[in-house]
């Protein structure tokens, strides 16, 4: 009788543990040819969460490198807290215009791109998503989504 009660207790305890702890951490190991462990990686399940501090630490401002026609363009930082830089290092003598629109299509800023390094000051505008259009000459035009924090 005592072994029956012990078995029942273990069965109930096992069921409660599976209800209380549904997510388990999974590890993946890599080994060299001699059998020595090289790395251990934690595999997060869908129900696992990553602390916000870890995500923010890994975010690095990376400039957006793109082209308008044959013109190289660099836009940074995106997302921005206010000052957006636009580099057009191969700007030729064609007329270039930078314009910024809100999500409703209203023109917010329009300025000529006469320098190789241009800036848009967004500090007075509310946080949100904006569309920036750079037009060089008559045929070369490109749009980017700009996020203001």
C-alpha positions as CSV (number, residue, x, y, z in Angstrom):
1,X,0.0,0.0,0.0
2,X,2.8,2.3,0.8
3,X,4.4,1.9,-2.6
4,X,1.1,2.5,-4.2
5,X,0.7,5.9,-2.4
6,X,4.3,6.8,-3.3
7,X,3.7,6.0,-6.9
8,X,0.5,8.1,-6.9
9,X,2.3,11.0,-5.2
10,X,5.0,10.9,-7.8
11,X,2.5,10.7,-10.6
12,X,0.5,13.7,-9.3
13,X,3.7,15.7,-8.6
14,X,4.9,15.0,-12.2
15,X,1.6,16.2,-13.7
16,X,1.7,19.4,-11.6
17,X,5.3,20.1,-12.6
18,X,4.4,19.8,-16.3
19,X,1.5,22.3,-15.7
20,X,3.5,24.8,-13.7
21,X,6.6,24.6,-15.9
22,X,5.5,24.3,-19.6
23,X,8.6,25.9,-21.2
24,X,12.0,24.2,-20.9
25,X,15.3,25.5,-22.0
26,X,17.0,23.6,-24.8
27,X,20.8,23.5,-25.3
28,X,22.8,22.7,-28.4
29,X,26.4,21.7,-28.1
30,X,29.1,21.4,-30.7
31,X,32.2,19.2,-30.4
32,X,35.5,18.9,-32.1
33,X,36.8,15.6,-33.6
34,X,38.3,14.5,-30.2
35,X,35.0,14.9,-28.4
36,X,35.8,18.1,-26.6
37,X,32.9,20.5,-26.3
38,X,33.5,23.7,-28.2
39,X,30.3,25.7,-27.8
40,X,27.0,25.7,-25.9
41,X,24.1,27.6,-27.4
42,X,20.7,28.2,-25.7
43,X,17.8,27.6,-28.0
44,X,14.8,29.7,-27.0
45,X,11.4,28.3,-27.5
46,X,8.5,30.3,-28.9
47,X,7.2,30.9,-25.4
48,X,10.5,32.2,-24.1
49,X,11.2,35.9,-23.9
50,X,14.4,37.9,-24.2
51,X,15.0,40.8,-21.7
52,X,14.6,44.2,-23.2
53,X,18.1,45.3,-22.1
54,X,19.6,42.5,-24.2
55,X,17.7,43.7,-27.3
56,X,18.6,47.3,-26.9
57,X,22.3,46.5,-26.3
58,X,22.5,44.7,-29.6
59,X,20.9,47.4,-31.7
60,X,23.7,49.2,-33.6
61,X,23.2,52.3,-35.7
62,X,23.9,51.0,-39.2
63,X,23.7,53.4,-42.1
64,X,21.4,52.6,-45.0
65,X,23.5,52.4,-48.1
66,X,21.5,52.5,-51.3
67,X,21.5,54.0,-54.8
68,X,19.4,56.4,-56.8
69,X,20.1,55.5,-60.4
70,X,23.9,55.5,-60.5
71,X,24.2,57.8,-57.4
72,X,25.3,56.2,-54.2
73,X,23.3,57.3,-51.1
74,X,23.8,56.9,-47.4
75,X,21.0,57.7,-44.9
76,X,21.6,57.5,-41.2
77,X,20.5,57.1,-38.4
78,X,17.2,55.5,-39.1
79,X,15.3,55.4,-36.7
80,X,16.3,58.9,-35.8
81,X,15.7,61.0,-32.7
82,X,15.8,64.2,-34.7
83,X,18.7,64.8,-37.0
84,X,18.7,62.7,-40.2
85,X,21.9,62.8,-42.4
86,X,21.8,62.1,-46.1
87,X,25.1,61.7,-47.9
88,X,25.2,61.9,-51.7
89,X,28.9,61.5,-52.3
90,X,28.7,61.2,-56.1
91,X,26.3,64.1,-56.6
92,X,26.7,65.5,-60.1
93,X,25.6,68.8,-61.4
94,X,22.0,67.6,-61.8
95,X,19.4,69.2,-59.6
96,X,18.6,67.1,-56.5
97,X,15.7,67.6,-54.1
98,X,15.0,66.0,-50.8
99,X,11.4,66.0,-49.6
100,X,9.8,64.5,-46.5
101,X,6.1,63.5,-46.3
102,X,3.9,62.2,-43.5
103,X,1.9,59.0,-43.9
104,X,-1.1,61.0,-45.3
105,X,1.1,62.3,-48.1
106,X,1.4,65.9,-46.9
107,X,4.7,67.6,-47.7
108,X,6.5,68.5,-44.5
109,X,10.0,69.5,-45.7
110,X,11.4,70.2,-49.1
111,X,15.0,71.3,-49.7
112,X,17.5,71.2,-52.4
113,X,20.4,68.8,-52.0
114,X,23.2,71.1,-53.0
115,X,25.9,69.6,-50.7
116,X,27.4,66.2,-50.6
117,X,26.3,65.9,-46.9
118,X,22.8,67.0,-46.2
119,X,20.7,67.1,-43.0
120,X,17.0,67.1,-42.2
121,X,16.1,68.4,-38.7
122,X,13.0,66.4,-37.5
123,X,13.2,67.4,-33.9
124,X,10.1,69.6,-34.1
125,X,8.0,66.9,-35.7
126,X,6.1,64.2,-33.7
127,X,7.3,60.7,-33.5
128,X,6.1,58.4,-36.3
129,X,6.8,57.1,-39.8
130,X,7.6,59.5,-42.6
131,X,8.4,59.0,-46.3
132,X,11.5,60.6,-47.7
133,X,11.9,61.1,-51.4
134,X,15.1,62.0,-53.1
135,X,14.8,63.1,-56.7
136,X,17.9,63.6,-58.9
137,X,17.3,65.2,-62.3
138,X,14.1,64.2,-64.0
139,X,14.3,60.4,-64.1
140,X,16.1,59.3,-60.9
141,X,13.8,59.1,-57.8
142,X,13.7,56.9,-54.8
143,X,11.6,56.7,-51.6
144,X,12.6,55.5,-48.1
145,X,10.6,55.0,-44.9
146,X,12.1,57.1,-42.1
147,X,11.2,56.4,-38.4
148,X,11.3,59.3,-36.0
149,X,11.5,58.2,-32.3
